[in-house]
Amino acid sequence: MTLKTLKCKDFRCLETAELVLSPGNNLIIGRNASGKTSLLEAAAYLGRGRSFRGASTAEIVRHGAAEFVVTGEVVLANRTVKLGVGNGSSGLEVRVAGETQASAAALAEALPLQIIDPDVHDLVAAGPDHRRRYLDWMTFHVEHGYLDHWRRFRRALKQRNAALKDGVRSTALESWDAELAAHGLEIDSARQRLLGRLEPVLSALGETLLGSPVTTAYQRGWGSGQTLLATLSGSHERDRMLGNTQAGPHRADLRLDFDERRARKRVSRGQQKLLACAMILSAVDVVQQQIDSPLLLLLDDPAAELDRDSLRRLMTAVAGLGSQVLATALQADEALFSDAPTMFHVEHGVVRPAH
């Protein structure tokens, strides 16, 4: 799967922009605040239906416009599929192959992508929700039926939490306990199977980028001595007091260690970035093996916080994946790619091919 074209209209500072991309390496160069990251954000929106920078729709729509539109063509095997996403005053609209879709999941399936940006270290240093999203992204692409279990679990969780806040009796919670436990166990089992595939790849990439294998410890979100259903049934009083459900896969986390150190607390920011990069690249590797196709990898200023040797090791690992790459940099840098990439120059929101 490769992104052949990317077009956006009224997206941040970009009134209109169009890129014809190489299936290999692509590089956007330009000064700070010129619109480089906005182009990456547009590509990510096309594959996710949301901003990887956590921006609201109002922040993304260009000043004076009512909405933004991002479109693209994705090459799938021997056919080309058109994708489109728009957001603004009329709400989110998603189209795949000319058909309106009910959710952004269709975009994620058609254009799977991952991102390494200057905040990627949050995957290691920030709260467990970052690592749960990381696990769920992989599991969505690897485990058939995972999305349905995840949606049904989230729906039951919302309803159980509402019942807890209303102070309903324990007997009324039992049906939600059973629903949560059934889908929660499916989520947990799928994540653990996924981790079995991820761990050797992550360990090897840790050795490459950090000089030490990375190990993981999955914390599933409830104690090991009880089933999830028994845990939920025995926690009614506590959950009522706190107003939400305390046990389940929505409380899971992934502990990371390398060189006998707890990664979240005992390593430098640069090491956290390299560890997070190892996590992202290993996820890309696992998903590419599953779908037997390259993914789109977005690299926003990959040189940030890395010395030249670390950058070289990172980009060598990126090259080894065979993914389609769309990167940004202040200027062309020979340390980024061994082969000359397709290049674009952006200035004041205007994009042109660079020669």
C-alpha positions as a LaTeX table, in Angstrom:
\begin{tabular}{lrrr}
\hline
Residue & $x$ (\AA) & $y$ (\AA) & $z$ (\AA) \\
\hline
Met1 & 0.00 & 0.00 & 0.00 \\
Thr2 & 1.55 & 3.29 & $-1.05$ \\
Leu3 & 0.21 & 6.81 & $-1.15$ \\
Lys4 & 0.50 & 8.00 & $-4.74$ \\
Thr5 & $-0.95$ & 11.51 & $-4.44$ \\
Leu6 & $-1.82$ & 13.83 & $-1.58$ \\
Lys7 & $-3.99$ & 16.92 & $-2.00$ \\
Cys8 & $-5.27$ & 19.27 & 0.66 \\
Lys9 & $-7.38$ & 22.41 & 0.69 \\
Asp10 & $-7.68$ & 24.95 & 3.52 \\
Phe11 & $-5.61$ & 22.76 & 5.84 \\
Arg12 & $-3.83$ & 25.01 & 8.38 \\
Cys13 & $-1.64$ & 27.44 & 6.40 \\
Leu14 & $-2.06$ & 25.44 & 3.18 \\
Glu15 & $-4.68$ & 27.04 & 0.93 \\
Thr16 & $-4.08$ & 24.34 & $-1.67$ \\
Ala17 & $-1.26$ & 21.82 & $-1.94$ \\
Glu18 & $-0.58$ & 18.75 & $-4.06$ \\
Leu19 & 2.20 & 16.18 & $-3.87$ \\
Val20 & 2.91 & 13.31 & $-6.27$ \\
Leu21 & 4.85 & 10.90 & $-4.11$ \\
Ser22 & 7.45 & 8.25 & $-4.78$ \\
Pro23 & 6.67 & 4.75 & $-3.44$ \\
Gly24 & 10.05 & 4.96 & $-1.69$ \\
Asn25 & 11.58 & 7.99 & 0.02 \\
Asn26 & 10.11 & 11.50 & $-0.02$ \\
Leu27 & 11.50 & 14.59 & 1.71 \\
Ile28 & 9.83 & 17.94 & 2.41 \\
Ile29 & 12.28 & 20.75 & 3.15 \\
Gly30 & 11.66 & 24.29 & 4.33 \\
Arg31 & 12.11 & 26.73 & 7.17 \\
Asn32 & 10.36 & 26.45 & 10.49 \\
Ala33 & 6.64 & 27.37 & 10.34 \\
Ser34 & 6.65 & 27.08 & 6.53 \\
Gly35 & 4.06 & 24.28 & 6.44 \\
Lys36 & 6.22 & 21.12 & 6.44 \\
Thr37 & 4.58 & 19.50 & 9.45 \\
Ser38 & 1.14 & 20.56 & 8.20 \\
Leu39 & 1.69 & 18.41 & 5.11 \\
Leu40 & 2.59 & 15.43 & 7.28 \\
Glu41 & $-0.45$ & 16.13 & 9.43 \\
Ala42 & $-2.63$ & 16.17 & 6.32 \\
Ala43 & $-1.25$ & 12.79 & 5.23 \\
Ala44 & $-1.89$ & 11.39 & 8.72 \\
Tyr45 & $-5.44$ & 12.80 & 8.73 \\
Leu46 & $-6.08$ & 10.98 & 5.47 \\
Gly47 & $-5.14$ & 7.69 & 7.15 \\
Arg48 & $-6.61$ & 8.28 & 10.60 \\
Gly49 & $-9.34$ & 10.90 & 10.42 \\
Arg50 & $-7.73$ & 12.90 & 13.21 \\
Ser51 & $-4.66$ & 15.03 & 13.94 \\
Phe52 & $-1.56$ & 13.33 & 15.34 \\
Arg53 & $-0.78$ & 16.69 & 16.98 \\
Gly54 & $-3.97$ & 16.55 & 19.04 \\
Ala55 & $-5.37$ & 19.62 & 17.28 \\
Ser56 & $-9.07$ & 20.43 & 17.17 \\
Thr57 & $-10.90$ & 20.91 & 13.89 \\
Ala58 & $-11.09$ & 24.67 & 14.51 \\
Glu59 & $-7.29$ & 24.80 & 14.81 \\
Ile60 & $-6.79$ & 22.96 & 11.52 \\
Val61 & $-9.28$ & 24.76 & 9.25 \\
Arg62 & $-7.49$ & 27.63 & 7.52 \\
His63 & $-8.55$ & 31.06 & 8.78 \\
Gly64 & $-11.59$ & 32.29 & 6.86 \\
Ala65 & $-12.57$ & 28.84 & 5.53 \\
Ala66 & $-15.53$ & 26.73 & 6.65 \\
Glu67 & $-13.85$ & 23.34 & 6.34 \\
Phe68 & $-10.75$ & 21.55 & 5.11 \\
Val69 & $-10.54$ & 18.67 & 2.64 \\
Val70 & $-7.74$ & 16.12 & 2.21 \\
Thr71 & $-7.77$ & 13.60 & $-0.65$ \\
Gly72 & $-5.35$ & 11.05 & $-1.97$ \\
Glu73 & $-4.84$ & 8.00 & $-4.14$ \\
Val74 & $-3.59$ & 4.78 & $-2.58$ \\
Val75 & $-2.11$ & 2.00 & $-4.69$ \\
Leu76 & $-3.33$ & $-1.39$ & $-3.43$ \\
Ala77 & $-1.72$ & $-4.24$ & $-5.37$ \\
Asn78 & $-2.71$ & $-3.48$ & $-8.97$ \\
Arg79 & $-5.51$ & $-1.02$ & $-8.31$ \\
Thr80 & $-5.79$ & 2.57 & $-7.17$ \\
Val81 & $-8.27$ & 3.59 & $-4.47$ \\
Lys82 & $-9.33$ & 7.18 & $-3.85$ \\
Leu83 & $-9.58$ & 8.37 & $-0.24$ \\
Gly84 & $-11.08$ & 11.58 & 1.07 \\
Val85 & $-11.67$ & 13.17 & 4.43 \\
Gly86 & $-13.14$ & 16.54 & 5.30 \\
Asn87 & $-13.99$ & 18.30 & 8.51 \\
Gly88 & $-15.40$ & 21.63 & 9.53 \\
Ser89 & $-18.77$ & 23.24 & 10.14 \\
Ser90 & $-20.64$ & 20.25 & 8.69 \\
Gly91 & $-18.69$ & 17.64 & 10.69 \\
Leu92 & $-16.41$ & 14.77 & 9.73 \\
Glu93 & $-16.93$ & 13.13 & 6.35 \\
Val94 & $-14.98$ & 10.06 & 5.24 \\
Arg95 & $-15.01$ & 8.55 & 1.75 \\
Val96 & $-13.22$ & 5.45 & 0.46 \\
Ala97 & $-13.46$ & 4.44 & $-3.20$ \\
Gly98 & $-16.31$ & 6.90 & $-3.68$ \\
Glu99 & $-18.39$ & 5.50 & $-0.81$ \\
Thr100 & $-19.22$ & 7.45 & 2.36 \\
Gln101 & $-18.01$ & 5.60 & 5.45 \\
Ala102 & $-19.48$ & 5.58 & 8.94 \\
Ser103 & $-16.12$ & 5.92 & 10.71 \\
Ala104 & $-12.44$ & 6.61 & 10.17 \\
Ala105 & $-11.60$ & 2.90 & 10.58 \\
Ala106 & $-12.01$ & 2.49 & 6.82 \\
Leu107 & $-9.24$ & 5.05 & 6.29 \\
Ala108 & $-6.92$ & 3.21 & 8.68 \\
Glu109 & $-7.48$ & $-0.03$ & 6.81 \\
Ala110 & $-6.86$ & 1.54 & 3.39 \\
Leu111 & $-3.85$ & 3.65 & 4.42 \\
Pro112 & $-2.06$ & 2.16 & 7.44 \\
Leu113 & 0.60 & 4.54 & 8.69 \\
Gln114 & 2.81 & 5.37 & 11.63 \\
Ile115 & 4.47 & 8.59 & 12.78 \\
Ile116 & 7.75 & 9.54 & 14.39 \\
Asp117 & 7.65 & 13.18 & 15.48 \\
Pro118 & 9.54 & 15.27 & 18.06 \\
Asp119 & 7.07 & 14.14 & 20.76 \\
Val120 & 7.51 & 10.43 & 20.05 \\
His121 & 9.28 & 9.96 & 23.41 \\
Asp122 & 5.81 & 10.34 & 25.02 \\
Leu123 & 5.24 & 6.75 & 23.97 \\
Val124 & 7.77 & 5.83 & 26.65 \\
Ala125 & 7.62 & 8.69 & 29.15 \\
Ala126 & 3.93 & 9.67 & 29.24 \\
Gly127 & 0.89 & 7.85 & 30.61 \\
Pro128 & $-0.31$ & 4.35 & 29.71 \\
Asp129 & $-2.96$ & 5.57 & 27.27 \\
His130 & $-0.16$ & 6.22 & 24.73 \\
Arg131 & 1.04 & 2.62 & 24.99 \\
Arg132 & $-2.50$ & 1.22 & 24.85 \\
Arg133 & $-3.12$ & 3.10 & 21.59 \\
Tyr134 & 0.17 & 1.70 & 20.32 \\
Leu135 & $-0.92$ & $-1.86$ & 21.13 \\
Asp136 & $-4.41$ & $-1.32$ & 19.73 \\
Trp137 & $-3.08$ & 0.05 & 16.42 \\
Met138 & $-1.06$ & $-3.09$ & 15.83 \\
Thr139 & $-3.76$ & $-5.45$ & 17.04 \\
Phe140 & $-6.36$ & $-3.78$ & 14.79 \\
His141 & $-4.21$ & $-4.58$ & 11.74 \\
Val142 & $-3.07$ & $-8.04$ & 12.85 \\
Glu143 & $-6.03$ & $-9.63$ & 14.66 \\
His144 & $-9.21$ & $-10.18$ & 12.65 \\
Gly145 & $-12.31$ & $-9.04$ & 14.52 \\
Tyr146 & $-10.42$ & $-6.99$ & 17.09 \\
Leu147 & $-12.15$ & $-3.72$ & 16.22 \\
Asp148 & $-15.60$ & $-5.22$ & 16.86 \\
His149 & $-14.60$ & $-6.49$ & 20.32 \\
Trp150 & $-12.98$ & $-3.15$ & 21.14 \\
Arg151 & $-16.08$ & $-1.18$ & 20.12 \\
Arg152 & $-18.44$ & $-3.45$ & 22.05 \\
Phe153 & $-16.21$ & $-3.29$ & 25.12 \\
Arg154 & $-16.08$ & 0.52 & 24.98 \\
Arg155 & $-19.85$ & 0.72 & 24.62 \\
Ala156 & $-20.42$ & $-1.58$ & 27.60 \\
Leu157 & $-17.82$ & 0.32 & 29.63 \\
Lys158 & $-19.59$ & 3.61 & 28.97 \\
Gln159 & $-22.92$ & 2.15 & 30.03 \\
Arg160 & $-21.50$ & 0.49 & 33.16 \\
Asn161 & $-19.80$ & 3.75 & 34.19 \\
Ala162 & $-23.09$ & 5.62 & 33.73 \\
Ala163 & $-24.84$ & 3.04 & 35.90 \\
Leu164 & $-22.17$ & 3.39 & 38.58 \\
Lys165 & $-22.65$ & 7.16 & 38.70 \\
Asp166 & $-26.40$ & 6.65 & 39.00 \\
Gly167 & $-25.77$ & 4.41 & 42.02 \\
Val168 & $-27.63$ & 1.39 & 40.65 \\
Arg169 & $-27.74$ & $-1.82$ & 42.65 \\
Ser170 & $-25.24$ & $-4.64$ & 42.13 \\
Thr171 & $-27.80$ & $-6.88$ & 40.47 \\
Ala172 & $-28.27$ & $-4.26$ & 37.75 \\
Leu173 & $-24.51$ & $-4.16$ & 37.11 \\
Glu174 & $-24.18$ & $-7.88$ & 36.53 \\
Ser175 & $-25.21$ & $-7.77$ & 32.86 \\
Trp176 & $-22.60$ & $-5.08$ & 32.17 \\
Asp177 & $-20.02$ & $-7.13$ & 34.09 \\
Ala178 & $-20.66$ & $-10.10$ & 31.81 \\
Glu179 & $-20.49$ & $-7.99$ & 28.63 \\
Leu180 & $-17.28$ & $-6.28$ & 29.72 \\
Ala181 & $-15.65$ & $-9.56$ & 30.76 \\
Ala182 & $-16.51$ & $-11.33$ & 27.50 \\
His183 & $-15.10$ & $-8.65$ & 25.21 \\
Gly184 & $-12.35$ & $-7.66$ & 27.63 \\
Leu185 & $-10.93$ & $-11.17$ & 27.54 \\
Glu186 & $-10.96$ & $-11.15$ & 23.74 \\
Ile187 & $-9.08$ & $-7.84$ & 23.74 \\
Asp188 & $-6.55$ & $-9.11$ & 26.27 \\
Ser189 & $-5.96$ & $-12.38$ & 24.42 \\
Ala190 & $-5.47$ & $-10.58$ & 21.09 \\
Arg191 & $-3.01$ & $-8.13$ & 22.63 \\
Gln192 & $-1.00$ & $-10.94$ & 24.20 \\
Arg193 & $-0.80$ & $-12.84$ & 20.90 \\
Leu194 & 0.33 & $-9.63$ & 19.25 \\
Leu195 & 3.04 & $-9.12$ & 21.86 \\
Gly196 & 4.35 & $-12.60$ & 21.14 \\
Arg197 & 5.05 & $-11.43$ & 17.58 \\
Leu198 & 6.32 & $-8.00$ & 18.59 \\
Glu199 & 8.81 & $-8.87$ & 21.33 \\
Pro200 & 11.59 & $-10.49$ & 19.22 \\
Val201 & 11.39 & $-7.70$ & 16.65 \\
Leu202 & 11.48 & $-4.98$ & 19.33 \\
Ser203 & 14.35 & $-6.69$ & 21.13 \\
Ala204 & 16.44 & $-6.75$ & 17.95 \\
Leu205 & 15.67 & $-3.13$ & 17.09 \\
Gly206 & 16.58 & $-2.11$ & 20.63 \\
Glu207 & 19.95 & $-3.76$ & 20.12 \\
Thr208 & 20.39 & $-1.87$ & 16.85 \\
Leu209 & 19.37 & 1.59 & 18.08 \\
Leu210 & 20.35 & 1.46 & 21.77 \\
Gly211 & 22.99 & $-1.25$ & 21.99 \\
Ser212 & 20.83 & $-3.38$ & 24.29 \\
Pro213 & 17.77 & $-5.60$ & 23.75 \\
Val214 & 14.42 & $-4.21$ & 24.88 \\
Thr215 & 12.16 & $-6.34$ & 27.07 \\
Thr216 & 8.49 & $-5.79$ & 27.80 \\
Ala217 & 6.11 & $-6.69$ & 30.61 \\
Tyr218 & 2.41 & $-6.51$ & 29.79 \\
Gln219 & 0.14 & $-5.40$ & 32.64 \\
Arg220 & $-3.33$ & $-6.46$ & 31.58 \\
Gly221 & $-5.38$ & $-4.18$ & 33.84 \\
Trp222 & $-6.53$ & $-6.55$ & 36.58 \\
Gly223 & $-4.88$ & $-8.96$ & 39.00 \\
Ser224 & $-3.50$ & $-12.32$ & 37.92 \\
Gly225 & $-5.27$ & $-14.25$ & 40.67 \\
Gln226 & $-8.86$ & $-13.71$ & 39.45 \\
Thr227 & $-10.86$ & $-13.79$ & 36.25 \\
Leu228 & $-11.99$ & $-10.45$ & 34.87 \\
Leu229 & $-15.63$ & $-11.29$ & 35.60 \\
Ala230 & $-14.85$ & $-12.12$ & 39.24 \\
Thr231 & $-12.80$ & $-8.93$ & 39.56 \\
Leu232 & $-15.63$ & $-6.80$ & 38.18 \\
Ser233 & $-18.23$ & $-8.53$ & 40.35 \\
Gly234 & $-16.16$ & $-7.96$ & 43.47 \\
Ser235 & $-15.46$ & $-4.29$ & 42.79 \\
His236 & $-18.99$ & $-2.83$ & 42.71 \\
Glu237 & $-18.62$ & $-0.89$ & 45.94 \\
Arg238 & $-15.23$ & 0.58 & 45.06 \\
Asp239 & $-16.28$ & 1.41 & 41.51 \\
Arg240 & $-19.43$ & 3.16 & 42.76 \\
Met241 & $-17.34$ & 5.25 & 45.13 \\
Leu242 & $-14.88$ & 6.23 & 42.38 \\
Gly243 & $-17.56$ & 6.62 & 39.71 \\
Asn244 & $-15.90$ & 4.44 & 37.07 \\
Thr245 & $-14.68$ & 0.95 & 36.28 \\
Gln246 & $-11.22$ & 0.32 & 37.69 \\
Ala247 & $-10.41$ & $-3.11$ & 36.24 \\
Gly248 & $-10.17$ & $-4.20$ & 32.63 \\
Pro249 & $-8.05$ & $-3.90$ & 29.47 \\
His250 & $-8.77$ & $-0.15$ & 29.38 \\
Arg251 & $-6.35$ & 0.03 & 32.36 \\
Ala252 & $-3.59$ & $-2.02$ & 30.71 \\
Asp253 & $-0.01$ & $-0.84$ & 30.31 \\
Leu254 & 3.23 & $-2.00$ & 28.72 \\
Arg255 & 6.37 & $-1.73$ & 30.84 \\
Leu256 & 9.62 & $-1.32$ & 28.90 \\
Asp257 & 13.13 & $-2.13$ & 30.08 \\
Phe258 & 16.55 & $-2.12$ & 28.47 \\
Asp259 & 20.04 & $-2.49$ & 29.85 \\
Glu260 & 18.40 & $-3.48$ & 33.16 \\
Arg261 & 16.84 & $-0.04$ & 33.47 \\
Arg262 & 13.19 & 0.96 & 33.68 \\
Ala263 & 12.86 & 2.99 & 30.51 \\
Arg264 & 10.22 & 5.41 & 31.71 \\
Lys265 & 12.22 & 6.72 & 34.67 \\
Arg266 & 15.91 & 5.99 & 34.31 \\
Val267 & 17.03 & 6.92 & 30.82 \\
Ser268 & 17.76 & 10.20 & 29.06 \\
Arg269 & 15.35 & 11.98 & 26.75 \\
Gly270 & 17.47 & 11.02 & 23.73 \\
Gln271 & 17.40 & 7.37 & 24.79 \\
Gln272 & 13.64 & 7.62 & 25.29 \\
Lys273 & 13.32 & 8.86 & 21.73 \\
Leu274 & 15.40 & 6.00 & 20.35 \\
Leu275 & 13.41 & 3.50 & 22.39 \\
Ala276 & 10.13 & 4.98 & 21.15 \\
Cys277 & 11.47 & 4.85 & 17.59 \\
Ala278 & 12.34 & 1.17 & 18.11 \\
Met279 & 8.75 & 0.62 & 19.24 \\
Ile280 & 7.29 & 2.37 & 16.20 \\
Leu281 & 9.56 & 0.65 & 13.71 \\
Ser282 & 8.96 & $-2.78$ & 15.24 \\
Ala283 & 5.20 & $-2.15$ & 15.04 \\
Val284 & 5.54 & $-1.24$ & 11.37 \\
Asp285 & 7.57 & $-4.39$ & 10.75 \\
Val286 & 4.99 & $-6.65$ & 12.42 \\
Val287 & 2.06 & $-5.10$ & 10.54 \\
Gln288 & 3.88 & $-5.14$ & 7.20 \\
Gln289 & 4.56 & $-8.85$ & 7.66 \\
Gln290 & 0.87 & $-9.43$ & 8.38 \\
Ile291 & $-0.55$ & $-7.50$ & 5.45 \\
Asp292 & 2.39 & $-8.31$ & 3.14 \\
Ser293 & 2.63 & $-4.71$ & 1.97 \\
Pro294 & 4.65 & $-1.59$ & 2.85 \\
Leu295 & 3.17 & 1.03 & 5.17 \\
Leu296 & 3.48 & 4.79 & 5.08 \\
Leu297 & 5.98 & 6.06 & 7.66 \\
Leu298 & 5.87 & 9.79 & 8.49 \\
Leu299 & 9.05 & 11.28 & 9.96 \\
Asp300 & 8.75 & 14.83 & 11.29 \\
Asp301 & 12.25 & 16.24 & 11.81 \\
Pro302 & 13.85 & 12.87 & 12.63 \\
Ala303 & 17.18 & 14.55 & 13.48 \\
Ala304 & 15.71 & 16.38 & 16.50 \\
Glu305 & 17.52 & 15.46 & 19.76 \\
Leu306 & 19.72 & 12.86 & 18.04 \\
Asp307 & 23.45 & 12.97 & 17.40 \\
Arg308 & 24.73 & 12.08 & 13.95 \\
Asp309 & 25.51 & 8.47 & 14.83 \\
Ser310 & 22.10 & 7.90 & 16.39 \\
Leu311 & 20.40 & 9.50 & 13.37 \\
Arg312 & 22.39 & 7.27 & 11.02 \\
Arg313 & 21.37 & 4.14 & 12.94 \\
Leu314 & 17.74 & 5.23 & 12.98 \\
Met315 & 17.60 & 5.92 & 9.26 \\
Thr316 & 19.41 & 2.65 & 8.45 \\
Ala317 & 16.72 & 0.83 & 10.43 \\
Val318 & 14.02 & 2.79 & 8.55 \\
Ala319 & 15.58 & 1.83 & 5.22 \\
Gly320 & 15.59 & $-1.82$ & 6.25 \\
Leu321 & 11.80 & $-1.85$ & 6.57 \\
Gly322 & 11.15 & $-1.00$ & 2.92 \\
Ser323 & 8.29 & 1.31 & 3.90 \\
Gln324 & 7.16 & 4.35 & 1.97 \\
Val325 & 8.66 & 7.33 & 3.81 \\
Leu326 & 7.54 & 10.95 & 3.92 \\
Ala327 & 9.96 & 13.02 & 6.01 \\
Thr328 & 10.59 & 16.68 & 6.83 \\
Ala329 & 13.83 & 18.56 & 7.39 \\
Leu330 & 15.10 & 22.12 & 7.40 \\
Gln331 & 17.30 & 21.26 & 4.45 \\
Ala332 & 18.43 & 18.27 & 2.42 \\
Asp333 & 20.61 & 16.08 & 4.62 \\
Glu334 & 22.65 & 13.19 & 3.23 \\
Ala335 & 22.42 & 11.41 & 6.59 \\
Leu336 & 18.67 & 10.87 & 6.09 \\
Phe337 & 18.64 & 8.69 & 2.98 \\
Ser338 & 21.30 & 6.65 & 1.20 \\
Asp339 & 19.46 & 7.16 & $-2.11$ \\
Ala340 & 18.26 & 10.55 & $-3.30$ \\
Pro341 & 14.59 & 11.01 & $-2.30$ \\
Thr342 & 11.82 & 12.74 & $-4.20$ \\
Met343 & 11.99 & 16.25 & $-2.76$ \\
Phe344 & 9.52 & 19.06 & $-2.17$ \\
His345 & 10.12 & 22.58 & $-0.94$ \\
Val346 & 7.52 & 24.46 & 1.07 \\
Glu347 & 7.57 & 28.17 & 1.85 \\
His348 & 4.73 & 30.27 & 3.27 \\
Gly349 & 2.33 & 27.37 & 2.70 \\
Val350 & 3.23 & 26.98 & $-0.99$ \\
Val351 & 4.61 & 23.59 & $-2.07$ \\
Arg352 & 6.81 & 23.03 & $-5.11$ \\
Pro353 & 8.98 & 20.16 & $-6.31$ \\
Ala354 & 12.62 & 20.68 & $-5.29$ \\
His355 & 15.43 & 19.88 & $-7.68$ \\
\hline
\end{tabular}
